[in-house]
Amino acid sequence: MIFRIDPTRDEPLYAQLVAQVHVAVARGEVGAGYRLPSARELATTLDLNMHTVLHAYQVLRDEGVIELRRGRGAIVAANAPRDLAHVQTALAGFIRAARDVGLSVEAATMLLQAEMGR
């Protein structure tokens, strides 16, 4: 799994990591038992503070997506939520509607972020 962080985005860095793991699990790119990089390794690779990565891992643990095991690191949980078919269908409808009214990608993204923040 390849992580990409954009420090210029308004979304916090830890939340960007959380979202990327969610998407990778939902798409089946990583499955139960997949070992994520250690917090230290990921922080070094992405030039982040290790506490940022640890915060992301704690959020993922609290959501049931990963298990944190001493000495083994962060492992994708066997019961991690996977099926996003209904979300992808709704998103496709949103994209069609946004294009129909001429919304830019930026405007559509802001609209989606505002709705998600409610």
Contacts in CASP RR format, 6 or more apart in sequence:
PFRMAT RR
TARGET T0000
AUTHOR 0000-0000-0000
METHOD contacts of the structure
MODEL  1
MIFRIDPTRDEPLYAQLVAQVHVAVARGEVGAGYRLPSARELATTLDLNM
HTVLHAYQVLRDEGVIELRRGRGAIVAANAPRDLAHVQTALAGFIRAARD
VGLSVEAATMLLQAEMGR
1 20 0 8 1.000
1 21 0 8 1.000
1 24 0 8 1.000
1 29 0 8 1.000
1 30 0 8 1.000
1 34 0 8 1.000
1 36 0 8 1.000
3 17 0 8 1.000
3 20 0 8 1.000
3 42 0 8 1.000
3 45 0 8 1.000
3 46 0 8 1.000
4 20 0 8 1.000
5 13 0 8 1.000
5 16 0 8 1.000
5 17 0 8 1.000
5 46 0 8 1.000
5 48 0 8 1.000
6 16 0 8 1.000
7 13 0 8 1.000
9 16 0 8 1.000
10 113 0 8 1.000
11 19 0 8 1.000
11 113 0 8 1.000
13 48 0 8 1.000
13 52 0 8 1.000
14 52 0 8 1.000
14 53 0 8 1.000
14 55 0 8 1.000
14 56 0 8 1.000
14 59 0 8 1.000
15 56 0 8 1.000
15 59 0 8 1.000
17 42 0 8 1.000
17 52 0 8 1.000
17 53 0 8 1.000
17 56 0 8 1.000
18 56 0 8 1.000
18 59 0 8 1.000
18 60 0 8 1.000
18 63 0 8 1.000
21 30 0 8 1.000
21 36 0 8 1.000
21 56 0 8 1.000
21 60 0 8 1.000
21 65 0 8 1.000
21 66 0 8 1.000
21 76 0 8 1.000
22 60 0 8 1.000
22 65 0 8 1.000
22 81 0 8 1.000
23 29 0 8 1.000
24 30 0 8 1.000
25 31 0 8 1.000
25 65 0 8 1.000
25 76 0 8 1.000
25 80 0 8 1.000
25 81 0 8 1.000
25 82 0 8 1.000
26 81 0 8 1.000
26 82 0 8 1.000
26 83 0 8 1.000
26 84 0 8 1.000
26 87 0 8 1.000
27 84 0 8 1.000
28 82 0 8 1.000
30 36 0 8 1.000
30 76 0 8 1.000
31 76 0 8 1.000
31 80 0 8 1.000
32 76 0 8 1.000
32 77 0 8 1.000
32 78 0 8 1.000
32 79 0 8 1.000
32 80 0 8 1.000
33 75 0 8 1.000
33 76 0 8 1.000
33 77 0 8 1.000
33 78 0 8 1.000
34 75 0 8 1.000
34 76 0 8 1.000
35 72 0 8 1.000
35 73 0 8 1.000
35 74 0 8 1.000
35 75 0 8 1.000
36 42 0 8 1.000
36 57 0 8 1.000
36 66 0 8 1.000
36 73 0 8 1.000
36 74 0 8 1.000
36 75 0 8 1.000
36 76 0 8 1.000
37 45 0 8 1.000
37 74 0 8 1.000
38 73 0 8 1.000
38 74 0 8 1.000
39 50 0 8 1.000
39 53 0 8 1.000
39 54 0 8 1.000
39 57 0 8 1.000
39 74 0 8 1.000
40 50 0 8 1.000
42 48 0 8 1.000
42 53 0 8 1.000
43 49 0 8 1.000
43 50 0 8 1.000
43 52 0 8 1.000
43 53 0 8 1.000
46 53 0 8 1.000
57 66 0 8 1.000
57 68 0 8 1.000
57 74 0 8 1.000
58 68 0 8 1.000
60 66 0 8 1.000
60 74 0 8 1.000
61 67 0 8 1.000
61 68 0 8 1.000
61 74 0 8 1.000
63 81 0 8 1.000
64 77 0 8 1.000
64 79 0 8 1.000
64 80 0 8 1.000
64 81 0 8 1.000
65 76 0 8 1.000
65 77 0 8 1.000
65 80 0 8 1.000
65 81 0 8 1.000
66 74 0 8 1.000
66 75 0 8 1.000
66 76 0 8 1.000
66 77 0 8 1.000
66 80 0 8 1.000
67 74 0 8 1.000
67 75 0 8 1.000
67 77 0 8 1.000
68 74 0 8 1.000
69 75 0 8 1.000
94 108 0 8 1.000
94 112 0 8 1.000
95 108 0 8 1.000
98 107 0 8 1.000
98 108 0 8 1.000
98 111 0 8 1.000
103 111 0 8 1.000
END
